[in-house]
Amino acid sequence: MVSKIKILRVTKGLNQQELAESLGVTQGAVSQWELGISQPSNKMLPRLAKVLECAPEDLMPAQLVEKSG
């Protein structure tokens, strides 16, 4: 299953390094988010959503959205 972050990143024409640099994180952090090993922090979600031009909730795993909504 391809992560929402990866889909949006590729749609924007960004590679992992470019996304990482725009957020001030490492390329490894972006890779881990995309692989589901870790998740962006609550502080990072709005910044990530802005760069990817989506709503922060669009980046959350479906199971978390269902629980909170």
Phi, psi and omega in degrees: 000129181274134182289155177299322180298315181295316180302312181293321179298313181295320178301324178281354179077025181256145169266173183300319182296317180296317178296316180301314181296323181290339181256350182075032177236177179273159175298327178297323178296315179299316179301316180295323176298315183293329179275353180079013179286322177218174180232152175298147179292164177300328177290328183280331185306312180297322179293316179296317179298322180296314180296321182271000178055058177213176176277146179306322181293340176293340183266349183279145176302146184305321183295328178286323178295318180296319181293321184275340185254000000 
